[in-house]
Amino acid sequence: MGSAKNTGSATRKARIEEMRRADRSRERRGRVLTIVVSGVVVVALAGVGAWAVTKGDDSSKDSTDAKSSAGSFKTGADGVKTWTGKLTRNHVAKKVTYPMTPPVGGDHNQVWMNCNGDVYKKPIANENAVHALEHGAVWVTYTDKADPGDVQKLAAKVRQTPYSLMSPDQDQKDPIMLSAWGHQRTVKSATDPDVASFFSTFVQGKQTPEPGAACTNGLSQ
C-alpha cells in the first residue's frame, strides 16, 4: 500500500510540475508576442507621425507661398486700386519679390526709408520704401517718360508734406504713380486733382498699419 501511495504521489507531482512548465512556457510566449506586437505598433505610429509632420510642413509651406503671392488690384470708381490679397509685415534681411510694381506692402527691411518729405534722385530699395508705407507714407514714383516740369512740381509738394517720399522707378508701367500701403493709382500730371486727393486720403490714412511711427532716423541716400 505504501509503495502504491508513493507512486501515486510521485505521479501527481510530476503532472503538477509538467503543468507548471507548460504555464511558464505559455507566459514566455505571451510576453514575447506582446513585445513584438508593441514594437510593430510603435514603429507604425512613428511612421504615421513622421508622415503627418512631413505633410504638415508641406501644407504649411504651400499655404505660406499661396498667401504671399495671392491677390490682385481692384480698381474703385475713383481710380484708386486696392490690393485684395494679404500683405504680410515681416522684417526680412533679404530681397523681396513683390507681386506689384511699385510694391504697396508685404515683408520689408527693418529699416524704413526716410519719408519726412524726402525726395530721392536715384532709385531706392523697395524693401525700405515699403517700410515707409507701413508708417503711413505716400510714395511718389516716376519714370524718365514723365514731364520734367511735373517731376519738379511733385518734388515740391513732397518736400512740403511730412510722411511722403519720392524717387524714380523705371520698372513701373506708367510715367507717374502714387502708392500707399495697400493702395495705388496713376496720375496724368502734377496738376491732376487726383494727386491732392490721394495725399489727403492716404498720408497717415486709415490704411496705415503703424500710424504715427517715425519717418525720420531711417535710411537716407
Secondary structure, DSSP 8 states (H G I E B T S, - for coil): -HHHHHHHHHHHHHHHHHHHHHHHHHHHHHHHHHHHHHHHHHHHHHHHHHHHHHHHHHHHHHHHHHHHH---EEE-TTS-EEE-S-----B-SS----SSSS--SSSB-SS-B--EEEE-SS---HHHHHHHHHTT-EEEEE-TTS-HHHHHHHHHHHHTSSSEEEEE-TTSSSSEEEEETTEEEE-SSTT-HHHHHHHHHHTT-TT-SSTT--SSSSB--
